[in-house]
């Protein structure tokens, strides 16, 4: 396995973006290839954005999910994007950088550059869905064209996985996430980051799951995004489970809390359904 940590090197000062210089990092979980035995094999890649309300990165939504993806024969990496006090568009730029980096290393990593899924959980879902809905928008144009020296199509993911994602800044918003990523621009940019309004026909196909009982990020976030996808005729798969709190991760003992609150075995099937979705659609 290629297991390494890569600093994301974006010169925010040159971009005139305020940043505290804590580097965002990519951690890889790239399976070994054996072409002499199996021939050339190009695997899908799942880029995982953990949640944490733009305040921290949940460890339960990182390595355990990457290893599960490896068990399916998928390569994976974890993106630890910028947190407070760093604001929009830092995490969005880092997600775009990660897609570009992965495609540039497709041969080294034995990945199919046309099978890259960006995955996000809770606020990490907001990062993933931001890239999925804004890859072709003006907010990324100058950064992609002049800093990455690429076209915007080069940073488009091929699919999106969203687990109990933060999506809307409206009635059902997880308000602290938006306060943290917008800061003094909260009123000015609040509508911009309501991602159900950013979906268009070029948004990648999406797999979503949520629970009715989620008391932190209401399931309406996933419903609003799915409805926007439907209106724009973008294929999606949505699973709503009746039971389970926020932040379930895999919903197994592997990502449980010591109080047992994140063990919800009837929800654990989401990851197997995602595997089938990738193999059929990506």
Backbone torsions as a table, in degrees:
resi	resn	phi	psi	omega
1	UNK	NA	137.8	171.9
2	UNK	-90.2	104.6	-176.5
3	UNK	-122.4	99.5	-177.0
4	UNK	-141.4	161.8	178.3
5	UNK	-110.9	129.6	-174.8
6	UNK	-121.3	122.5	175.2
7	UNK	-73.7	137.2	174.2
8	UNK	-87.0	115.3	-172.0
9	UNK	-101.8	87.0	176.2
10	UNK	-113.0	126.2	180.0
11	UNK	-84.1	84.7	-177.4
12	UNK	-65.6	-30.7	178.1
13	UNK	-61.9	-43.9	179.0
14	UNK	-65.1	-29.6	178.6
15	UNK	-83.9	-2.7	-179.2
16	UNK	60.6	41.5	176.8
17	UNK	-116.7	127.8	-179.5
18	UNK	-68.3	129.9	-177.8
19	UNK	-154.6	144.6	-176.3
20	UNK	-88.7	7.5	175.0
21	UNK	71.7	9.3	168.8
22	UNK	-74.7	113.6	-173.3
23	UNK	-67.6	132.5	165.4
24	UNK	-69.8	149.2	-176.2
25	UNK	-134.9	150.2	173.4
26	UNK	-110.7	128.5	174.9
27	UNK	-114.0	124.1	-172.9
28	UNK	-97.1	146.1	172.8
29	UNK	-132.0	76.3	-173.4
30	UNK	-104.0	116.9	-177.7
31	UNK	-69.1	146.3	176.7
32	UNK	-67.5	148.1	175.0
33	UNK	-112.6	148.0	-178.9
34	UNK	-129.3	72.1	-174.6
35	UNK	-60.5	-28.1	-179.6
36	UNK	-67.8	-22.3	178.9
37	UNK	-105.1	-37.7	-171.8
38	UNK	-111.7	-4.3	-173.6
39	UNK	77.7	-178.8	178.8
40	UNK	-69.8	129.8	-177.6
41	UNK	-132.3	121.6	179.0
42	UNK	-109.5	115.9	-175.1
43	UNK	-93.7	156.6	166.8
44	UNK	-66.0	156.9	175.2
45	UNK	-121.9	132.0	174.9
46	UNK	-113.0	118.1	178.0
47	UNK	-95.8	119.2	-171.2
48	UNK	-104.6	125.1	176.5
49	UNK	-110.0	104.2	-180.0
50	UNK	-66.3	159.0	175.5
51	UNK	-86.1	-170.8	-179.7
52	UNK	140.0	17.1	174.5
53	UNK	64.3	27.1	-175.5
54	UNK	59.4	20.7	-179.9
55	UNK	-114.8	-32.9	177.1
56	UNK	-153.1	174.0	175.6
57	UNK	-109.9	119.4	-178.8
58	UNK	-67.3	120.5	179.3
59	UNK	-67.4	-19.8	-179.6
60	UNK	-77.9	-10.6	-179.2
61	UNK	-114.5	31.3	-178.7
62	UNK	-126.7	-95.4	-171.1
63	UNK	-61.1	-41.8	-178.4
64	UNK	-59.6	-38.0	179.3
65	UNK	-72.6	-39.1	177.1
66	UNK	-60.5	-44.3	-179.6
67	UNK	-66.0	-37.4	176.2
68	UNK	-62.4	-41.2	176.8
69	UNK	-62.5	-40.2	175.7
70	UNK	-58.4	-37.8	-179.1
71	UNK	-64.6	-20.9	177.0
72	UNK	-88.5	-3.2	-175.3
73	UNK	88.0	13.0	176.9
74	UNK	-96.1	143.2	167.0
75	UNK	-80.0	159.2	-176.3
76	UNK	-148.9	157.0	167.2
77	UNK	-147.9	156.9	179.5
78	UNK	-110.5	129.4	175.8
79	UNK	-103.0	113.5	171.5
80	UNK	-96.5	93.0	-174.3
81	UNK	-79.7	171.0	-178.3
82	UNK	-66.1	140.3	179.4
83	UNK	-115.9	-179.8	176.1
84	UNK	-55.5	142.3	11.4
85	UNK	-87.0	7.2	-179.6
86	UNK	-75.6	136.8	-170.5
87	UNK	-118.1	178.0	173.4
88	UNK	-51.4	132.8	14.6
89	UNK	-106.9	25.9	-170.7
90	UNK	-57.9	-54.8	-178.1
91	UNK	-61.7	-36.5	178.3
92	UNK	-63.8	-44.6	177.8
93	UNK	-61.6	-39.2	-178.2
94	UNK	-69.3	-34.0	175.3
95	UNK	-65.9	-42.2	177.4
96	UNK	-63.6	-42.8	178.0
97	UNK	-58.4	-42.4	-177.0
98	UNK	-65.0	-42.3	175.6
99	UNK	-60.0	-46.8	-179.0
100	UNK	-62.4	-42.4	-179.8
101	UNK	-63.2	-43.2	-179.4
102	UNK	-62.9	-43.9	-179.2
103	UNK	-66.6	-35.0	178.7
104	UNK	-68.1	-24.1	-179.0
105	UNK	-110.1	23.1	-175.4
106	UNK	-58.5	-42.7	-179.5
107	UNK	-68.4	-44.5	179.8
108	UNK	-61.6	-38.3	-177.6
109	UNK	-89.7	-2.8	-177.1
110	UNK	53.5	47.6	177.1
111	UNK	-113.8	155.1	173.6
112	UNK	-86.6	115.4	-176.9
113	UNK	-65.5	-10.5	176.9
114	UNK	-101.5	13.3	178.8
115	UNK	-134.3	56.9	179.8
116	UNK	-109.9	120.3	179.2
117	UNK	-108.7	130.5	172.0
118	UNK	-99.0	126.3	-174.4
119	UNK	-116.6	141.1	178.6
120	UNK	-146.9	146.9	-179.2
121	UNK	-122.8	130.9	-178.6
122	UNK	56.1	-121.9	179.1
123	UNK	-67.1	-26.5	172.3
124	UNK	-64.0	-28.0	173.0
125	UNK	-65.9	-32.3	176.3
126	UNK	-68.0	-38.3	176.1
127	UNK	-62.1	-49.7	-177.8
128	UNK	-62.8	-45.6	-178.7
129	UNK	-71.4	-27.6	175.4
130	UNK	-62.7	-46.4	177.9
131	UNK	-65.3	-41.8	-178.9
132	UNK	-62.1	-30.3	-177.8
133	UNK	-102.2	-14.6	-175.2
134	UNK	-117.0	3.7	-177.6
135	UNK	-57.0	-28.1	-177.0
136	UNK	-107.5	13.6	-176.8
137	UNK	-98.8	166.4	-176.3
138	UNK	-62.0	-27.8	-177.1
139	UNK	-60.1	-24.8	-178.9
140	UNK	-106.6	-11.0	-169.5
141	UNK	-58.4	-53.1	-176.7
142	UNK	-65.6	-41.9	180.0
143	UNK	-61.3	-45.8	-177.6
144	UNK	-69.7	-46.7	-175.6
145	UNK	-70.8	-43.3	-169.8
146	UNK	-102.7	-25.0	177.5
147	UNK	-96.0	-51.3	179.2
148	UNK	-81.3	-16.2	-178.6
149	UNK	59.1	44.3	-178.5
150	UNK	-131.9	174.3	170.0
151	UNK	-94.6	161.0	-178.0
152	UNK	-66.7	-26.3	176.0
153	UNK	-63.1	-24.8	-179.0
154	UNK	-69.9	-18.5	-178.0
155	UNK	-111.1	13.5	177.8
156	UNK	-81.7	123.8	173.3
157	UNK	-70.5	156.5	178.3
158	UNK	-86.7	-16.4	178.2
159	UNK	-162.8	164.3	-179.4
160	UNK	-131.1	135.1	170.2
161	UNK	-114.2	124.9	-179.5
162	UNK	-126.1	116.8	175.3
163	UNK	-106.2	118.4	-177.4
164	UNK	37.1	57.7	-170.1
165	UNK	-79.0	149.1	164.1
166	UNK	-76.7	121.4	-177.2
167	UNK	-126.3	-57.0	-169.0
168	UNK	-94.9	143.8	172.6
169	UNK	-101.6	11.4	-178.9
170	UNK	-92.1	-136.6	-172.8
171	UNK	-57.6	-37.0	-173.9
172	UNK	-103.0	26.3	-174.8
173	UNK	-69.1	146.3	162.9
174	UNK	-86.5	89.6	-167.2
175	UNK	-57.0	-40.9	-178.1
176	UNK	-58.7	-35.2	179.3
177	UNK	-59.6	-42.0	-177.0
178	UNK	-75.6	-34.6	174.4
179	UNK	-59.9	-41.3	-175.8
180	UNK	-72.7	-38.9	-176.1
181	UNK	-88.2	-11.8	-178.4
182	UNK	-107.4	-27.2	177.4
183	UNK	53.5	-129.0	-176.9
184	UNK	-67.8	-16.8	179.4
185	UNK	-92.0	15.9	-174.4
186	UNK	-52.8	-54.0	-177.3
187	UNK	-67.7	-36.9	-175.5
188	UNK	-70.4	-37.7	-171.5
189	UNK	-112.8	7.6	-174.4
190	UNK	-60.1	-42.2	-178.9
191	UNK	-69.0	-32.8	-179.4
192	UNK	-57.1	-37.8	-174.3
193	UNK	-95.3	12.8	172.5
194	UNK	-89.2	95.8	-160.5
195	UNK	-74.1	-17.4	173.8
196	UNK	-63.0	-21.6	178.6
197	UNK	-90.6	-5.3	-179.6
198	UNK	-100.1	-10.9	-178.8
199	UNK	-63.7	137.6	171.4
200	UNK	-140.6	-174.9	-175.5
201	UNK	-66.1	-16.1	-179.9
202	UNK	-96.8	4.4	174.4
203	UNK	-66.8	135.1	-178.6
204	UNK	-64.3	156.5	175.0
205	UNK	-58.0	149.6	-165.9
206	UNK	-137.9	141.2	172.0
207	UNK	-114.2	124.8	-178.6
208	UNK	-126.6	147.8	169.1
209	UNK	-147.4	151.5	-174.8
210	UNK	-158.3	171.6	173.8
211	UNK	-123.9	147.7	178.6
212	UNK	-63.0	-35.6	-174.4
213	UNK	-82.9	2.1	-178.9
214	UNK	-58.6	114.7	-176.8
215	UNK	-95.5	-2.1	-179.6
216	UNK	-105.9	-49.7	177.4
217	UNK	-121.1	105.4	-173.7
218	UNK	-59.7	145.3	-178.5
219	UNK	-60.6	-19.8	177.9
220	UNK	-58.5	-23.8	175.4
221	UNK	-58.8	-47.5	178.4
222	UNK	-69.3	-38.1	179.8
223	UNK	-64.0	-41.6	179.5
224	UNK	-63.8	-41.9	-179.9
225	UNK	-67.3	-43.7	179.5
226	UNK	-62.2	-40.0	179.6
227	UNK	-65.5	-37.8	177.2
228	UNK	-66.1	-39.7	175.7
229	UNK	-61.2	-43.9	-179.2
230	UNK	-61.5	-44.0	-179.5
231	UNK	-62.5	-31.0	-179.2
232	UNK	-95.8	8.1	176.7
233	UNK	59.6	37.1	174.8
234	UNK	-96.3	123.5	-179.6
235	UNK	-60.8	141.9	178.0
236	UNK	-152.5	163.5	173.0
237	UNK	-130.9	128.5	-175.8
238	UNK	-127.6	131.0	176.5
239	UNK	-124.8	124.0	176.5
240	UNK	-114.6	117.2	179.6
241	UNK	-97.2	140.1	-175.4
242	UNK	-68.5	-34.0	-174.2
243	UNK	-117.1	153.8	175.8
244	UNK	126.9	136.4	179.8
245	UNK	-83.4	179.4	178.7
246	UNK	-71.8	148.5	171.9
247	UNK	77.7	38.8	-175.7
248	UNK	-72.1	-22.6	-175.2
249	UNK	63.5	-125.0	176.1
250	UNK	-76.8	-13.8	-177.3
251	UNK	69.8	13.6	178.7
252	UNK	-106.9	178.4	176.6
253	UNK	-61.3	-27.2	-177.5
254	UNK	-62.0	-32.8	-179.0
255	UNK	-115.7	21.2	178.8
256	UNK	-75.5	163.0	170.7
257	UNK	-96.6	164.0	-177.4
258	UNK	-64.9	-19.1	177.1
259	UNK	-89.4	1.0	177.9
260	UNK	79.4	7.7	-172.1
261	UNK	-75.9	-12.8	-177.5
262	UNK	-112.2	18.1	175.1
263	UNK	-99.7	109.8	-177.2
264	UNK	-139.7	79.2	-168.0
265	UNK	-58.6	-27.5	179.9
266	UNK	-72.2	-13.7	176.7
267	UNK	-93.1	-13.8	-173.0
268	UNK	-65.3	-15.5	179.6
269	UNK	-69.8	-10.7	-177.2
270	UNK	-56.8	-38.1	-174.0
271	UNK	-71.1	-34.0	175.9
272	UNK	-69.7	-36.3	176.6
273	UNK	-67.6	-35.5	176.3
274	UNK	-64.3	-41.7	178.0
275	UNK	-56.2	-48.2	179.7
276	UNK	-62.4	-41.7	179.4
277	UNK	-59.9	-43.9	179.1
278	UNK	-62.6	-48.5	-175.8
279	UNK	-65.5	-27.6	-178.8
280	UNK	-88.0	-34.0	-167.2
281	UNK	-114.8	-24.5	-173.1
282	UNK	-94.1	NA	NA
